[in-house]
Amino acid sequence: MTEKVNDKVDVKVKIQKFGSYLSGMVMPNIGAFIAWGFITALFIPTGWLPNEDLAKLVGPMITFLLPLLIGFTGGRMVYDIRGGVVGATATMGVIVGTDIPMFLGAMIMGPIGGYLIKKLDQLLHGKIKSGFEMLVNNFSAGILGGALTLLAYKGVGPVVEGLSKVLANGVQFIIDHNMLPLANIFIEPAKVLFLNNAINHGILSPLGIEQATKAGKSILFLLETNPGPGLGILLAFMLFGKGTAKQTAPGAVIIHFLGGIHEIYFPYILMKPMLIFAAMAGGISGVFTFNLLDAGLVAAPSPGSIFALLAMTPKGGYFATLAGVIVATAVSFAVAALILKTSKSTEEEEDLSSATAKMEEMKGKKSSVSSVLVNEKPISSEMVNKVVFACDAGMGSSAMGASILRNKMKKAGIDVTVINTAINNLPSDADVVVTHKDLTDRAIAKLPNAKHISVENFLNSPRYDELVEALKK
């Protein structure tokens, strides 16, 4: 039985790592995608300020700039700047060898370029005569990059183009037959398992951009980013929740709906898994509304804030976008309220501010939502210089948690560095690593010698106070 559980955990971790790697190539470049989205929304013939001259930027940016940035980032993730350079060079082959935006090709060639130059450098290490290091390094990267570019141009590009067209045709078939809302049956549970960035930026965004180049907008940008399902659940907790869940829900609404950090509502579902049906119902109804009203965005909104959605909405599309969000919120709220109101509550909630909270009551039934220290050895101030918060992308929930702990440290007069980062980029000098419980296994595998703190809710965890007290001693 134990082996089966471990196997399930290992599979889950591997899926998360693969998904994080895909999204990790896109997330750092979101600013460039948004820039392209603004230029598209403003200057194309159907935009807010049609301008034939400025609209010339749209094509080169999506054809060359964005895939090259993805290829560079993919290579850099494998082998720093040198890997990024070779990865971007190799990506140029798939760009020129096809006539569609080559995001999928960039996600393939970027990491391949970084991996191969890393292996080549390892092969040449210690075999270069003194004084020839720069010459060999430059030429090895140039020759490998050139060879990969030619290979990508003649071999990889056409294959990836064919695959992209098959995927695009499949998505279009689903849309034409009104089956797209069913996608949220899979998207909403996957989001709660911290695959939200992988789904949005690794799968939906590349396909959505290809649609947007042809139609000026894409509904795929709205599938994962719709804040309605999460908003409905949080509003239900505000009215029908109890204790900590009810108290933290108003703040979570602001962070989720206005700030766009969807991870904030995941713990509420994890504490009461039945609420996943509320998220699914909200997602399905929202996408059905988007589809019915022909909604779509010009580019991926990131983070998934209502402000970002409206900023990426094309001219004349605001009613459709807002309608989908409102319907998703209403349906999600109705289902979540029903679940919360009909659940039995017989346990007494424990105080989250008390030391070593073991079990907290959330509306419905008692659920193990208290966070535990993974490493049982005590933490002392002498051994801690850097605390690192890590989440999937390193930009959302981890940034929020780091800010909260940083303020607590400051008030307590503790001089310890507190930063946030993506879990794939955990620094080797981290003394304490704070992650959501679903990501802790990955963090331990990456930094086994660090102290690991697992939390359920980055917004309000008793582990923060416990860590501050430990460091004060």
C-alpha positions in Angstrom: 0.0 0.0 0.0 2.8 2.4 0.9 4.6 1.7 -2.4 1.4 2.6 -4.3 1.1 5.8 -2.4 4.7 6.7 -3.1 4.3 5.9 -6.8 1.3 8.2 -7.0 3.4 11.0 -5.3 6.3 10.4 -7.6 4.1 10.6 -10.7 2.5 13.8 -9.4 5.9 15.3 -8.7 7.1 14.4 -12.2 4.0 15.9 -13.9 4.5 19.0 -11.8 8.1 19.3 -12.8 7.4 18.8 -16.5 4.6 21.3 -16.4 6.8 23.8 -14.5 9.5 23.4 -17.1 7.1 24.2 -19.9 5.6 27.2 -18.2 9.1 28.3 -17.0 10.1 29.0 -20.6 7.1 31.3 -21.1 6.6 33.0 -17.7 9.8 35.1 -17.7 8.8 36.5 -21.1 5.2 37.4 -20.3 6.0 41.1 -20.4 7.0 40.7 -24.1 3.7 38.8 -24.8 1.7 41.6 -23.1 3.6 44.2 -25.2 2.7 42.3 -28.3 -0.9 42.1 -27.1 -1.1 45.8 -26.5 0.4 46.7 -29.9 -2.0 44.2 -31.6 -5.1 45.5 -29.8 -4.2 49.1 -30.6 -2.9 49.2 -34.2 -4.4 46.3 -36.2 -7.2 47.3 -38.6 -9.9 46.3 -36.1 -8.0 47.8 -33.1 -8.6 50.9 -31.0 -6.2 53.1 -33.0 -5.8 51.5 -36.4 -2.4 52.4 -37.8 -1.0 50.6 -40.9 2.6 51.7 -40.2 2.7 50.6 -36.5 0.8 47.4 -37.2 3.9 46.2 -39.1 5.4 45.4 -35.6 2.8 42.7 -35.0 4.1 40.1 -37.4 7.8 40.2 -36.7 7.2 40.3 -32.9 5.2 37.1 -32.9 7.2 35.4 -35.6 10.7 36.2 -34.4 10.9 38.0 -31.0 8.6 35.8 -28.9 9.9 32.4 -30.1 13.5 33.5 -29.8 12.8 34.6 -26.2 11.3 31.3 -25.4 14.2 29.4 -27.0 16.7 31.5 -25.2 14.9 31.0 -21.8 14.7 27.2 -22.4 18.4 27.0 -23.2 19.3 29.1 -20.2 17.2 27.0 -17.8 19.5 24.1 -18.8 22.9 25.8 -19.1 22.7 29.4 -18.1 23.6 32.2 -20.7 25.7 29.9 -22.9 22.8 27.4 -23.1 20.5 30.3 -23.9 22.5 31.6 -26.8 22.8 28.2 -28.4 19.1 27.5 -27.7 18.0 30.8 -29.3 20.3 30.1 -32.3 18.8 26.7 -32.8 15.3 28.1 -32.5 15.9 30.3 -35.5 15.9 27.2 -37.7 12.4 26.2 -36.8 11.2 29.9 -37.2 12.5 30.3 -40.7 11.6 26.7 -41.7 7.9 27.2 -41.1 5.2 29.8 -41.8 3.4 29.8 -38.4 4.5 31.2 -35.0 6.9 28.5 -33.7 6.3 28.4 -30.0 6.2 24.7 -29.7 9.4 24.4 -31.8 11.1 27.0 -29.5 10.1 24.9 -26.5 11.9 21.9 -28.1 15.0 23.5 -29.7 15.8 25.8 -26.8 16.3 23.1 -24.1 18.0 20.8 -26.7 20.5 23.5 -27.6 21.2 24.1 -23.9 21.6 20.4 -23.1 23.9 19.7 -26.0 26.3 22.6 -25.4 26.4 21.6 -21.8 27.4 18.1 -22.7 30.0 19.4 -25.3 31.6 21.6 -22.7 31.8 18.7 -20.3 33.4 16.6 -23.0 36.0 19.3 -23.7 36.7 20.2 -20.1 40.4 19.8 -19.2 41.4 19.1 -22.8 41.9 22.7 -24.0 45.4 24.1 -24.1 46.0 27.2 -22.0 45.3 30.4 -24.0 42.8 28.7 -26.4 39.9 28.6 -24.0 38.0 31.6 -25.5 38.6 30.5 -29.1 37.4 26.9 -28.4 34.4 28.1 -26.4 33.2 30.5 -29.0 33.7 28.2 -32.0 32.2 25.2 -30.2 29.1 27.1 -29.4 29.0 28.6 -32.9 29.5 25.3 -34.7 27.0 23.5 -32.6 24.4 26.3 -32.8 24.8 26.4 -36.6 24.4 22.7 -37.0 21.3 22.7 -34.8 19.9 25.6 -36.8 20.3 23.7 -40.1 18.8 20.5 -38.5 15.9 22.5 -37.1 15.3 24.2 -40.5 15.2 21.0 -42.6 14.0 18.4 -40.1 12.4 19.6 -36.9 10.6 22.7 -38.2 8.3 20.9 -40.7 7.5 18.1 -38.2 6.6 20.6 -35.5 4.6 22.7 -38.0 2.6 19.6 -38.9 2.0 18.8 -35.2 1.0 22.4 -34.5 -1.5 22.3 -37.3 -3.0 19.0 -36.1 -3.4 20.4 -32.6 -4.9 23.7 -33.9 -7.3 21.7 -36.1 -8.3 19.6 -33.1 -8.9 22.7 -30.9 -11.0 24.2 -33.7 -13.0 21.0 -34.0 -13.8 21.1 -30.3 -14.8 24.8 -30.6 -17.0 24.2 -33.7 -18.8 21.4 -31.9 -19.3 23.4 -28.7 -17.3 21.0 -26.6 -14.8 23.5 -25.3 -16.6 24.1 -22.0 -15.9 20.4 -21.1 -12.2 21.2 -21.0 -12.7 22.8 -17.5 -13.6 19.4 -16.1 -9.8 18.7 -16.4 -8.5 22.3 -16.1 -9.9 23.2 -12.7 -8.6 20.1 -10.8 -5.3 20.4 -12.6 -5.0 24.1 -11.4 -5.5 23.0 -7.8 -2.7 20.6 -8.2 -0.4 23.5 -9.1 -0.4 22.8 -12.8 -2.1 26.1 -13.6 0.9 27.8 -15.1 1.8 24.7 -17.1 -1.7 24.5 -18.6 -2.0 28.2 -19.3 1.5 29.1 -20.5 2.7 25.7 -21.6 -0.3 24.6 -23.6 -3.2 27.1 -24.0 -1.1 30.2 -24.7 0.9 28.9 -27.7 -2.3 27.5 -29.3 -4.2 30.7 -28.5 -1.5 32.9 -30.0 -1.7 31.0 -33.3 -5.5 31.6 -33.3 -5.1 35.2 -32.4 -2.8 35.8 -35.4 -5.5 34.7 -37.7 -8.7 35.8 -36.0 -7.4 38.7 -33.9 -8.5 37.0 -30.7 -8.7 33.6 -29.0 -11.0 32.1 -26.4 -8.2 29.8 -25.3 -6.7 32.7 -23.3 -9.9 32.7 -21.1 -10.0 29.0 -20.2 -7.6 28.9 -17.3 -7.4 32.6 -16.5 -11.1 33.3 -15.8 -11.1 34.5 -12.1 -14.8 33.7 -11.8 -14.7 30.1 -10.5 -12.3 31.0 -7.7 -14.1 34.2 -6.9 -17.4 32.4 -6.4 -15.8 30.0 -3.9 -14.2 32.7 -1.9 -17.4 34.7 -1.8 -19.2 31.6 -0.5 -16.6 31.3 2.3 -17.2 35.0 3.2 -20.9 34.3 3.8 -21.1 30.7 4.8 -17.6 29.8 6.0 -16.4 29.5 9.6 -13.4 30.6 11.6 -10.1 31.1 9.7 -11.7 30.4 6.3 -14.3 33.1 6.8 -11.8 35.6 8.2 -9.2 35.2 5.4 -11.7 35.0 2.5 -12.2 38.8 2.1 -8.4 39.4 1.7 -8.2 36.4 -0.6 -10.9 37.9 -2.8 -8.8 41.0 -3.4 -5.6 39.1 -4.0 -7.4 36.7 -6.4 -9.7 38.9 -8.3 -7.8 42.1 -8.5 -4.2 40.9 -8.0 -4.7 37.8 -10.3 -3.0 35.3 -7.9 -5.3 32.4 -8.4 -3.2 30.1 -6.1 -4.8 31.9 -3.1 -8.0 30.0 -3.4 -6.4 26.5 -3.9 -6.1 25.8 -0.2 -9.8 26.5 0.3 -10.5 23.6 -2.1 -7.8 21.4 -0.7 -9.3 21.8 2.7 -12.7 20.7 1.4 -12.2 18.7 -1.8 -16.0 18.7 -2.7 -15.6 22.4 -3.7 -13.7 21.3 -6.8 -17.2 20.7 -8.3 -18.0 24.3 -7.7 -14.9 25.3 -9.5 -15.6 22.9 -12.4 -19.3 24.1 -12.7 -18.1 27.8 -12.7 -15.4 27.1 -15.3 -17.8 25.2 -17.6 -20.5 27.8 -17.4 -18.0 30.6 -17.9 -16.5 29.1 -21.0 -20.0 28.2 -22.3 -20.8 31.9 -22.0 -17.6 33.0 -23.6 -18.3 30.6 -26.5 -21.9 31.7 -26.9 -20.9 35.4 -27.0 -17.8 34.9 -29.2 -15.5 36.2 -26.5 -11.7 36.1 -26.9 -8.5 38.0 -25.9 -5.7 39.2 -28.1 -3.0 37.8 -25.8 -2.5 35.8 -22.6 -3.5 37.9 -19.5 -0.9 37.3 -16.8 -1.6 37.3 -13.9 -5.2 36.3 -14.2 -6.5 39.6 -12.8 -9.8 41.1 -14.0 -7.7 44.1 -15.0 -5.4 42.0 -17.1 -8.4 40.3 -18.8 -9.9 43.7 -19.6 -6.6 45.0 -20.9 -6.3 42.1 -23.3 -9.9 42.3 -24.5 -10.2 43.5 -28.1 -12.4 46.5 -29.1 -16.1 45.6 -28.7 -15.5 42.5 -26.6 -15.9 43.8 -23.1 -19.5 42.6 -22.6 -18.6 39.0 -23.6 -15.6 39.0 -21.3 -17.4 40.4 -18.3 -20.5 38.2 -18.9 -18.3 35.0 -18.8 -16.6 36.1 -15.6 -19.9 37.0 -13.9 -21.7 33.8 -14.9 -18.7 31.7 -13.8 -18.7 33.6 -10.4 -22.5 33.1 -9.9 -22.5 29.4 -10.7 -19.4 28.7 -8.6 -20.8 30.7 -5.7 -24.2 28.8 -5.9 -22.6 25.4 -5.9 -20.0 26.3 -3.2 -22.7 27.8 -1.0 -24.8 24.7 -1.3 -21.9 22.5 -0.3 -20.9 24.7 2.6 -24.4 25.1 4.0 -25.3 21.4 3.8 -22.1 20.2 5.3 -22.1 19.0 8.9 -19.9 20.8 11.4 -19.3 19.0 14.7 -15.7 19.8 15.4 -14.4 22.8 17.2 -11.9 24.9 15.3 -8.5 25.4 16.7 -6.7 28.8 17.0 -4.4 29.2 14.0 -2.1 31.5 16.0 -1.4 28.8 18.6 1.8 26.9 18.3 1.9 23.7 16.3 -1.6 23.8 15.0 -2.6 20.2 14.2 -6.1 20.2 12.9 -8.2 23.1 11.8 -12.0 23.0 11.3 -13.2 24.3 8.0 -16.9 24.6 7.2 -18.2 21.1 6.5 -15.8 18.7 8.3 -12.5 18.6 10.0 -9.6 18.5 7.5 -5.9 18.4 8.0 -5.1 21.8 6.8 -2.5 22.6 9.4 1.0 22.9 8.1 3.9 20.8 9.4 7.6 21.2 9.5 9.0 18.6 7.2 12.4 18.6 9.0 11.9 17.9 12.7 15.2 19.3 13.9 14.7 22.7 15.6 15.6 25.8 13.7 18.0 28.2 15.4 19.0 31.8 14.5 22.6 30.8 14.2 21.9 28.5 11.2 19.5 30.7 9.2 20.6 33.5 7.0 18.3 33.1 4.0 14.6 32.0 3.9 13.3 31.2 0.4 9.6 31.0 -0.5 9.1 28.9 -3.6 6.0 28.3 -5.8 5.6 27.0 -9.3 6.3 30.2 -11.1 8.0 32.2 -8.3 5.8 35.3 -8.9 2.4 34.7 -7.3 1.8 33.0 -4.0 5.5 32.8 -3.0 5.9 36.6 -3.4 2.8 37.1 -1.2 4.1 34.7 1.5 7.6 36.2 1.4 6.2 39.7 1.9 4.1 38.6 4.9 7.1 36.9 6.6 9.4 39.8 5.7 7.1 42.1 7.6 6.9 39.8 10.6 10.7 39.5 10.6 11.1 43.3 10.5 8.7 43.8 13.4 10.5 41.2 15.4 13.9 42.9 14.7 15.3 39.8 13.0 17.9 40.4 10.3 17.3 37.5 7.9 17.0 37.6 4.1 13.6 36.6 2.8 13.1 36.1 -0.9 10.8 34.3 -3.3 11.6 32.3 -6.4 10.4 29.5 -8.8 10.8 26.1 -7.3 13.0 25.1 -10.3 15.4 28.0 -9.4 15.9 27.3 -5.6 19.3 28.8 -4.6 21.8 26.5 -3.1 22.4 28.8 -0.2 18.8 28.7 1.1 18.7 27.7 4.8 14.9 27.5 5.1 12.6 26.7 2.2 8.8 27.5 2.5 6.5 25.8 0.0 2.9 24.7 -0.3 2.5 21.1 0.9 1.9 19.8 -2.6 5.3 21.2 -3.7 7.4 20.2 -0.7 8.5 16.9 -2.1 10.0 18.7 -5.1 11.7 21.2 -2.9 13.2 18.5 -0.7 14.5 16.7 -3.7 16.2 19.8 -5.0 17.6 21.0 -1.6 17.7 18.0 0.8 20.0 19.7 3.3 17.8 22.8 3.8 15.1 23.1 6.5 11.7 22.8 4.8 8.4 24.3 6.0 5.2 23.1 4.4 2.2 25.4 4.5 -1.5 25.1 3.4 -2.1 28.8 2.9 0.5 31.4 2.0 -1.8 34.1 3.2 -2.2 33.0 6.8 -0.1 30.2 8.2 0.9 29.6 11.8 4.3 28.4 10.5 5.4 32.0 10.0 5.0 32.9 13.7 6.6 29.7 14.7 9.6 30.5 12.5 9.9 34.0 13.8 9.7 32.8 17.5 12.4 30.2 16.7 14.7 32.8 15.2 14.2 35.2 18.1 15.5 32.6 20.5 
